[in-house]
Amino acid sequence: MSRTIIDLHVIQTVPPSNINRDDTGSPKTAMYGGVRRARVSSQAWKRATRVAFESLLDKENLGVRTKRIVELVAETIGERSPEHADRAQELAKSVLEAAGFKLKAPRKKATEATPDEAEFLVFLSRAQITNLADLAVESAREAGDGKTKIDKSEAKARADRSHSVDVALFGRMVANLPDLNVEAATQVAHALSVHGVTNEYDYYTAVDDHKKADEEEDAGAGMIGTIEFNSSTLYRYATIDVDQLQENLGDVEATRRAVEAFVRAFVSSMPTGKQNTFANRTLPDAVLVVARETQPINLVGAFEEAVTAREQGGRISGSIRRIATHAADIHAAFDETPLRAWSFGVGERVEPLAEIGERVSLDVAVKGAGQLVAERLAP
């Protein structure tokens, strides 16, 4: 059975920065090809992509990941049925427990009125929050002055329909409620530098302005510190299983919008770690979007041998040539014929990718991917 897979390959140069750090504050790294590489974790770029969705999609099409689900549902109950506002927390807790969520008192409970929280982070679409709130209100109205009883199967059903775009793309795991798990339709690789890196340290001082104005004080700094950083040309990769996405969303047009939003957001987003210190925000140097019907294909093998500064045209040009050559070699060796492919980027150095994918702009590639999805999923 044919599938529809969309692969995204990005070459992006980042100046001195620390956009994703480990528990010691150091930029994340990884060994690959026997060489230490700069690394940006997949979860960091997923988060950046989700944040970018906020400017690309309506709020109603997005979800919320939080422990404070009682508070969210209670607020919605109050908005949709003001006469139940005084019981909103009680009804919210009842409907969530009926759906199977385990709740507990928050670690730091400010007052007795502070609502309980979920044991773990829960990813719910805004439509699912509304669904649960409506069920609580309906049940309360049916009960009248009696005890409110909420149907457990209906509560669970309402928490598992109307998935938002981000829930459908990135999936959902509820540790103690596997019936509500959602299979992720996208996979994001850890970004790796195409070359070896050595982390460096920035020694900085902060001046005490008031002390500096006092002639009798010494000229020493108010504080000193160090920040670890590196700079790198990254290879980034993500893939979308369009069929899984359509199964999660249940609608062809919604799937098309989700694919278009993901392509644009993943390409143009960036994690925000230490950005005020380094002003490191860049856009990709080159992007290759490939639609397939077989399986996802990560092209990181092009960089198993680290790119060096001596490579013709520098690291960016060298990386683009390697991607184009590696993709062509894989297609020839494994009889891979992409459904469609698009490439775009800065300047003439992107030309080698035109042999794999049509040279276009970001907007044309996004719309092209969306149109292909609509055609492939059409009844």
C-alpha positions as CSV (number, residue, x, y, z in Angstrom):
1,M,0.0,0.0,0.0
2,S,1.4,3.4,-1.0
3,R,2.1,6.0,1.7
4,T,2.7,9.7,1.6
5,I,5.8,10.8,3.5
6,I,7.3,14.3,3.5
7,D,11.0,14.7,4.4
8,L,12.5,18.0,5.4
9,H,16.3,18.5,5.1
10,V,17.8,21.8,6.3
11,I,21.3,23.2,6.3
12,Q,21.5,26.2,8.7
13,T,24.5,28.1,10.0
14,V,24.4,29.4,13.6
15,P,26.9,32.0,14.9
16,P,28.3,31.9,18.5
17,S,25.4,30.6,20.5
18,N,24.0,28.3,23.2
19,I,20.5,27.6,21.9
20,N,20.1,24.3,23.7
21,R,22.1,23.5,26.8
22,D,22.6,20.5,29.1
23,D,22.2,20.3,32.9
24,T,25.6,22.0,33.4
25,G,24.8,24.9,31.0
26,S,27.0,23.7,28.3
27,P,25.8,23.5,24.6
28,K,24.7,20.0,23.9
29,T,27.0,17.9,21.8
30,A,27.2,14.3,20.4
31,M,29.9,12.0,18.9
32,Y,29.2,11.2,15.2
33,G,31.7,9.8,12.7
34,G,34.3,9.8,15.5
35,V,34.1,13.5,15.8
36,R,32.5,15.7,18.5
37,R,29.5,17.6,16.9
38,A,27.3,20.4,18.1
39,R,23.8,19.1,18.8
40,V,20.3,20.6,19.3
41,S,17.9,18.2,20.7
42,S,14.7,17.2,18.8
43,Q,12.5,18.3,21.7
44,A,14.0,21.8,21.6
45,W,13.2,22.2,17.9
46,K,9.7,20.6,18.4
47,R,9.0,23.2,21.0
48,A,10.2,26.0,18.7
49,T,8.0,24.7,16.0
50,R,4.9,24.5,18.3
51,V,5.5,28.1,19.4
52,A,5.7,29.2,15.7
53,F,2.3,27.6,15.1
54,E,0.8,30.4,17.2
55,S,1.4,32.9,14.4
56,L,0.3,30.4,11.6
57,L,-2.8,28.7,13.0
58,D,-5.9,29.8,14.8
59,K,-5.8,29.3,18.6
60,E,-8.7,26.8,18.3
61,N,-6.6,24.5,16.2
62,L,-3.9,24.2,18.8
63,G,-3.5,22.4,22.1
64,V,-2.2,23.1,25.6
65,R,0.3,20.9,27.4
66,T,0.0,21.3,31.2
67,K,-0.6,19.7,34.5
68,R,-3.2,22.4,35.4
69,I,-6.0,20.8,33.5
70,V,-8.6,21.2,36.3
71,E,-8.0,25.0,36.1
72,L,-8.4,25.0,32.3
73,V,-11.6,23.0,32.3
74,A,-13.0,25.0,35.2
75,E,-12.3,28.3,33.4
76,T,-14.1,26.9,30.3
77,I,-17.1,25.8,32.4
78,G,-17.4,29.3,33.9
79,E,-17.3,30.9,30.4
80,R,-19.8,28.5,28.8
81,S,-22.2,28.3,31.8
82,P,-21.9,31.3,34.2
83,E,-24.6,29.8,36.5
84,H,-22.2,26.9,37.3
85,A,-19.2,29.2,37.8
86,D,-19.3,28.7,41.6
87,R,-19.1,24.9,41.1
88,A,-16.6,25.0,38.2
89,Q,-13.7,23.4,40.0
90,E,-15.8,20.7,41.4
91,L,-17.3,19.8,38.1
92,A,-14.0,20.0,36.3
93,K,-12.4,17.6,38.7
94,S,-15.4,15.2,38.3
95,V,-15.3,15.2,34.5
96,L,-11.5,14.7,34.4
97,E,-11.6,11.9,36.9
98,A,-14.4,10.3,34.9
99,A,-12.2,10.4,31.8
100,G,-9.5,8.6,33.7
101,F,-7.1,11.3,34.6
102,K,-5.4,10.9,38.0
103,L,-5.3,14.2,39.9
104,K,-3.5,15.3,43.0
105,A,-2.9,18.4,45.1
106,P,-0.2,20.7,43.6
107,R,3.3,20.5,45.1
108,K,3.0,24.1,46.2
109,K,-0.7,24.8,47.1
110,A,-1.2,28.5,47.6
111,T,-4.6,28.3,49.1
112,E,-7.4,25.9,49.8
113,A,-9.1,27.1,46.6
114,T,-6.1,26.1,44.5
115,P,-7.3,23.3,42.2
116,D,-5.7,19.9,41.9
117,E,-3.3,19.0,39.1
118,A,-2.7,16.1,36.8
119,E,0.0,13.7,37.9
120,F,1.8,14.3,34.6
121,L,1.8,16.8,31.8
122,V,-1.3,16.3,29.7
123,F,-1.6,17.5,26.1
124,L,-5.2,18.4,25.2
125,S,-6.6,20.3,22.3
126,R,-8.7,23.3,23.1
127,A,-11.7,21.5,21.5
128,Q,-11.2,18.6,24.0
129,I,-11.1,21.0,26.9
130,T,-14.4,22.5,25.7
131,N,-15.8,19.0,25.1
132,L,-15.1,18.0,28.7
133,A,-16.4,21.3,30.1
134,D,-19.7,20.9,28.1
135,L,-20.1,17.4,29.3
136,A,-19.7,18.5,32.9
137,V,-22.3,21.3,32.4
138,E,-24.7,18.9,30.7
139,S,-24.4,16.4,33.5
140,A,-24.9,19.1,36.2
141,R,-28.1,20.3,34.5
142,E,-29.5,16.8,34.2
143,A,-28.8,16.2,37.9
144,G,-30.6,19.4,38.9
145,D,-30.4,19.5,42.7
146,G,-29.2,15.9,42.9
147,K,-25.7,14.5,42.8
148,T,-24.0,15.0,39.4
149,K,-23.0,11.8,37.7
150,I,-20.7,11.9,34.7
151,D,-20.7,9.0,32.2
152,K,-17.1,7.6,32.1
153,S,-17.2,6.3,28.6
154,E,-18.5,9.6,27.3
155,A,-15.9,11.5,29.2
156,K,-13.1,9.4,27.8
157,A,-14.6,9.7,24.3
158,R,-14.7,13.5,24.5
159,A,-11.1,13.6,25.6
160,D,-10.1,11.6,22.5
161,R,-11.9,13.3,19.7
162,S,-11.2,16.7,17.9
163,H,-7.4,16.5,18.1
164,S,-5.6,19.8,17.5
165,V,-2.9,20.1,14.9
166,D,0.0,20.0,17.4
167,V,-1.4,16.9,19.2
168,A,-1.9,15.1,15.9
169,L,1.6,16.0,14.7
170,F,3.6,15.4,17.9
171,G,1.5,12.8,19.6
172,R,0.3,12.3,23.1
173,M,1.3,9.9,25.8
174,V,-0.8,9.6,29.0
175,A,1.3,7.2,31.2
176,N,-1.6,5.8,33.2
177,L,-4.3,6.1,30.5
178,P,-3.0,4.5,27.3
179,D,-6.4,4.6,25.6
180,L,-5.9,8.3,25.2
181,N,-2.5,8.0,23.6
182,V,-2.1,9.5,20.2
183,E,0.5,8.2,17.7
184,A,2.8,11.0,16.6
185,A,2.6,11.8,12.8
186,T,6.0,13.5,12.7
187,Q,9.5,12.6,13.8
188,V,12.3,15.2,14.4
189,A,16.0,14.3,14.4
190,H,18.5,15.9,16.7
191,A,20.2,18.6,14.7
192,L,24.0,17.9,14.3
193,S,26.8,20.1,13.0
194,V,28.3,18.8,9.8
195,H,31.7,19.5,11.2
196,G,33.6,19.0,14.4
197,V,33.3,21.6,17.2
198,T,35.1,22.6,20.3
199,N,33.1,24.6,22.8
200,E,34.5,27.9,23.9
201,Y,33.9,30.2,26.9
202,D,32.9,33.8,27.1
203,Y,34.2,35.6,30.2
204,Y,32.1,38.5,31.1
205,T,31.7,41.2,33.8
206,A,28.8,43.3,34.9
207,V,29.4,46.8,36.1
208,D,27.7,48.2,39.3
209,D,26.5,51.6,37.9
210,H,26.0,53.2,41.3
211,K,29.3,52.0,42.6
212,K,31.1,53.2,39.5
213,A,29.8,56.7,40.2
214,D,31.4,56.7,43.7
215,E,35.0,58.0,43.4
216,E,36.0,56.4,46.7
217,E,35.0,52.9,45.5
218,D,37.3,50.5,43.6
219,A,36.7,50.0,39.9
220,G,36.0,46.2,40.2
221,A,33.0,44.6,38.5
222,G,29.7,43.9,40.3
223,M,29.9,40.3,39.1
224,I,31.8,38.1,36.8
225,G,30.9,34.9,35.0
226,T,31.4,32.6,32.0
227,I,29.0,31.4,29.3
228,E,29.9,28.4,27.2
229,F,29.1,28.5,23.5
230,N,30.0,27.2,20.0
231,S,29.1,28.1,16.4
232,S,28.1,25.5,13.8
233,T,26.6,24.7,10.4
234,L,23.8,22.3,11.3
235,Y,22.0,19.5,9.4
236,R,18.4,19.4,10.5
237,Y,15.9,16.7,9.5
238,A,12.2,16.0,10.1
239,T,9.6,13.8,8.5
240,I,5.8,13.8,8.4
241,D,3.7,10.6,8.0
242,V,0.8,12.2,6.1
243,D,-1.4,9.1,6.4
244,Q,-1.0,8.9,10.2
245,L,-1.6,12.7,10.4
246,Q,-4.9,12.3,8.4
247,E,-5.9,9.4,10.7
248,N,-5.3,11.6,13.7
249,L,-7.2,14.6,12.4
250,G,-9.9,12.8,10.4
251,D,-10.1,15.5,7.7
252,V,-8.2,16.1,4.5
253,E,-8.3,19.9,4.6
254,A,-7.2,19.9,8.2
255,T,-4.3,17.6,7.2
256,R,-3.3,19.9,4.4
257,R,-3.2,22.9,6.7
258,A,-1.2,21.0,9.3
259,V,1.4,19.9,6.7
260,E,1.7,23.5,5.4
261,A,2.0,24.9,8.9
262,F,4.6,22.3,10.0
263,V,6.8,22.8,6.9
264,R,6.8,26.6,7.3
265,A,7.3,26.5,11.1
266,F,10.0,23.9,11.2
267,V,12.0,25.7,8.5
268,S,11.8,29.1,10.0
269,S,11.8,28.5,13.8
270,M,14.7,28.3,16.2
271,P,15.0,27.5,19.9
272,T,15.4,30.6,22.0
273,G,18.2,29.6,24.5
274,K,20.5,32.5,25.3
275,Q,19.3,34.5,22.3
276,N,19.4,37.8,24.2
277,T,23.1,37.1,24.9
278,F,24.1,36.0,21.4
279,A,21.5,37.4,19.0
280,N,22.0,34.2,17.0
281,R,18.7,34.0,15.1
282,T,19.3,33.0,11.5
283,L,17.3,31.5,8.6
284,P,18.4,28.3,6.8
285,D,21.1,28.4,4.0
286,A,19.4,25.6,2.1
287,V,16.2,23.5,2.3
288,L,15.2,20.3,0.5
289,V,11.6,19.1,0.8
290,V,11.0,15.6,-0.6
291,A,7.7,13.8,-0.9
292,R,8.0,10.0,-1.0
293,E,5.6,7.0,-0.9
294,T,8.0,4.4,0.6
295,Q,9.7,5.4,3.9
296,P,11.4,8.4,5.5
297,I,15.0,8.8,4.5
298,N,17.4,10.8,6.8
299,L,20.4,12.0,4.7
300,V,22.8,12.5,7.7
301,G,25.1,9.9,6.2
302,A,26.4,12.6,3.9
303,F,28.2,14.0,7.0
304,E,29.6,10.9,8.6
305,E,32.9,12.2,7.4
306,A,33.0,15.7,8.9
307,V,33.1,18.7,6.6
308,T,36.2,20.7,7.0
309,A,37.0,24.4,6.3
310,R,39.1,23.3,3.4
311,E,36.1,22.0,1.5
312,Q,35.6,23.9,-1.8
313,G,33.4,26.9,-1.2
314,G,33.4,26.5,2.6
315,R,31.2,24.4,4.9
316,I,27.8,25.7,3.6
317,S,28.6,25.0,-0.1
318,G,30.3,21.7,0.8
319,S,27.3,20.6,2.9
320,I,24.8,21.4,0.1
321,R,26.9,19.5,-2.5
322,R,27.1,16.5,-0.1
323,I,23.3,16.5,0.5
324,A,22.6,16.6,-3.3
325,T,25.2,13.8,-4.0
326,H,24.1,11.6,-1.2
327,A,20.4,11.9,-2.1
328,A,21.1,11.1,-5.7
329,D,23.2,8.1,-4.7
330,I,20.5,6.7,-2.4
331,H,17.8,7.2,-5.1
332,A,19.9,5.3,-7.6
333,A,21.0,2.5,-5.2
334,F,17.5,1.8,-3.8
335,D,15.4,2.6,-6.8
336,E,13.8,5.6,-4.9
337,T,11.7,7.9,-7.0
338,P,10.3,10.9,-5.1
339,L,6.8,11.9,-5.7
340,R,7.8,15.5,-5.8
341,A,10.7,17.6,-4.4
342,W,11.4,21.3,-3.9
343,S,14.5,23.1,-3.0
344,F,15.2,26.7,-1.9
345,G,17.9,28.7,-0.2
346,V,20.3,31.6,-0.5
347,G,22.4,32.3,-3.6
348,E,23.9,30.2,-6.3
349,R,25.4,27.6,-3.9
350,V,21.9,26.0,-3.6
351,E,22.0,25.0,-7.3
352,P,23.2,21.4,-6.7
353,L,19.9,20.8,-4.9
354,A,17.9,21.7,-8.0
355,E,19.0,18.3,-9.4
356,I,16.9,16.7,-6.7
357,G,14.1,19.2,-6.2
358,E,12.7,22.1,-8.2
359,R,14.2,25.4,-7.2
360,V,11.5,27.5,-5.7
361,S,10.8,29.8,-2.7
362,L,9.6,28.8,0.8
363,D,6.0,29.9,0.0
364,V,5.9,27.9,-3.2
365,A,7.3,24.8,-1.5
366,V,4.8,25.1,1.4
367,K,1.9,25.4,-1.0
368,G,3.2,22.6,-3.2
369,A,3.5,20.2,-0.3
370,G,-0.1,21.1,0.7
371,Q,-1.5,20.6,-2.7
372,L,0.3,17.2,-3.1
373,V,-1.2,16.1,0.3
374,A,-4.7,17.1,-0.8
375,E,-4.3,15.2,-4.1
376,R,-2.9,12.1,-2.4
377,L,-5.7,12.0,0.2
378,A,-8.6,12.9,-2.0
379,P,-11.3,10.2,-2.1
